[in-house]
Amino acid sequence: MAVTQGADLERLRSLHGIKWQRDEGDVLAAWVADMDFLPPPPAIEAVRGIAERGDFGYSRAALSQLPEAFASWQERHHGWRPELDKLRMFADVLQAIDLSLWFHTEPGDGIVLFTPVYPPFIRAAEHGGRRLIDCPLDRASGWRLDPDRLEACIDDRTKVILTCNPHNPTGRVFDRSELEAIAEVAERHDLLVLSDEIWADLLHPGSTHIPMALIGPEIAARTITISAASKTFSLAGLRTAIAHMGHVGVADAFDAMPSHAFGGLSTPGCEATLACWTQGESWLTEVRQHLTEQRNRLAVRLAQELPEVGFVLPEATYLNWLDCNPLRLDSDPTAYFTEHGVALSPGSDFGPLGAGWVRLNAATSSEILDQIIDRMVAAVVAARA
Ligand SMILES: Cc1ncc(COP(=O)(O)O)c(C=O)c1O
C-alpha cells in the first residue's frame, strides 16, 4: 500500500479538518501543517479499535506507557534518553510552552525568538505584557543562527529563549555549533530554554537532529524539550504532547498546580501516539523518502518556472519558505494565489521579516503538488499580462 494513500482530491475534499474545509471552491490547500496522507495503519487501527469496542470510558493504559515509548523512540532515533521522571504529558505542545512562559516570566521580561517563526510563538512571547526579543536568522547563510546577534539582543530582563528545532518555517536543522551558541548564551545569562522539537523526525537525508538536552548537563538542566507525534504521523487533531522538564523550577511550578488544572488527555490520542512510537518506523521511512522527493520536485520546478522566487532547500519538515517579493504581487501574495486556486500560509504571520513570503506545505501527492505549482505559475503569468 503506497504511503501517500489518501492524498486524492475526492477524499481530501470530504474531510472535516480545517485544511481542506476553510476555503470554498476549487482551492488546493497547501497551508496549515497537516499532511494529506492517511496516518500510519497502527494509529488508524488503534482508534478504530476504540470506536468498534465502544471503548470510550476512562483509560490509563496507553497514557502510562507513553513516557517509556517516547524515551525509547528518542533513544533509537536521536541518541537521547529522556529521564522518565522528568516527562509530563500535555494536550498540546503550545500548552506546555504557554504555561512554561507564564510560570517563568513576569510582565516586562524578554523572550528571544529566532525569526521568522511559527506564529503562535509570537503570540506567546507577547502575551500578558511579556516582551518579544527578535533575533532574526541569517538569510544570506541559508537561515543560520548568528551567535553575535543572539548575544547582542540579550538585556537584563531577558528570561527565555524559545526555539523550534527543526525550525518552522525555514526547515533549518540547527547544527552542534549553533546549539552550543544557544547553550553558551543561556548559561551565561541564566536563561530558560524552551526547545520545541516537534519536527525532529521529519529530516531530509544528510541532516541530523541533535536534541538540545544532549548538548551538555548544564544546558539540559535549564531546558524544557517539548514534542508530540502529531507532525510526524499526521495526528494533529488527537491532541497529545509530551514535555521533558529539565528545569527544576518550572517542573516544580507545574507540579504545584491542582492535578486537574490542565485537563486529562484523550484515550484516542494516547493510543494512536503509542501505536506510532512503537510501530510507526516503517511508515515514517517511506513518508520521509516521499517528502524529500516532493521537496526536490518543488525546487527543480521553481528553478525552471519561477526562478525569481527565493528558496533555500529545507533540511527538515515538509514546509517550504518562499520569497515571493521579486514577483511584485502584493505584500501578502497569498490572497492573490488563493484567487488562483492555491491556499498558502502568509509569510507576514511569521513576523515582519515574512512580508511578501509564503509557506508552502508539500505533504501531499506528487500530482497535487504539480497542480499547486501549475496554478502558482499561471497566477504569475496572469499578473504579468
Ligand atoms: C513548531 C511547532 N510547534 C507546535 C506545533 C503545534 O503542535 P500541536 O498542535 O501538535 O501541539 C506546530 C504545528 O505546526 C509547530 O510547527
PDBQT file of the ligand as one rigid body, heavy atoms in Angstrom, charges set to zero:
ROOT
HETATM    1  C1  LIG A 401       6.936  24.375  15.777  1.00  0.00    +0.000 C 
HETATM    2  C2  LIG A 401       5.567  23.873  16.113  1.00  0.00    +0.000 A 
HETATM    3  N1  LIG A 401       5.223  23.677  17.405  1.00  0.00    +0.000 NA
HETATM    4  C3  LIG A 401       3.991  23.265  17.744  1.00  0.00    +0.000 A 
HETATM    5  C4  LIG A 401       3.030  22.997  16.784  1.00  0.00    +0.000 A 
HETATM    6  C5  LIG A 401       1.659  22.587  17.240  1.00  0.00    +0.000 C 
HETATM    7  O1  LIG A 401       1.646  21.242  17.520  1.00  0.00    +0.000 OA
HETATM    8  P1  LIG A 401       0.418  20.576  18.293  1.00  0.00    +0.000 P 
HETATM    9  O2  LIG A 401      -0.825  21.176  17.760  1.00  0.00    +0.000 OA
HETATM   10  O3  LIG A 401       0.553  19.127  17.993  1.00  0.00    +0.000 OA
HETATM   11  O4  LIG A 401       0.612  20.848  19.707  1.00  0.00    +0.000 OA
HETATM   12  C6  LIG A 401       3.340  23.159  15.441  1.00  0.00    +0.000 A 
HETATM   13  C7  LIG A 401       2.322  22.929  14.415  1.00  0.00    +0.000 C 
HETATM   14  O5  LIG A 401       2.530  23.108  13.253  1.00  0.00    +0.000 OA
HETATM   15  C8  LIG A 401       4.640  23.614  15.085  1.00  0.00    +0.000 A 
HETATM   16  O6  LIG A 401       5.007  23.798  13.815  1.00  0.00    +0.000 OA
ENDROOT
TORSDOF 0
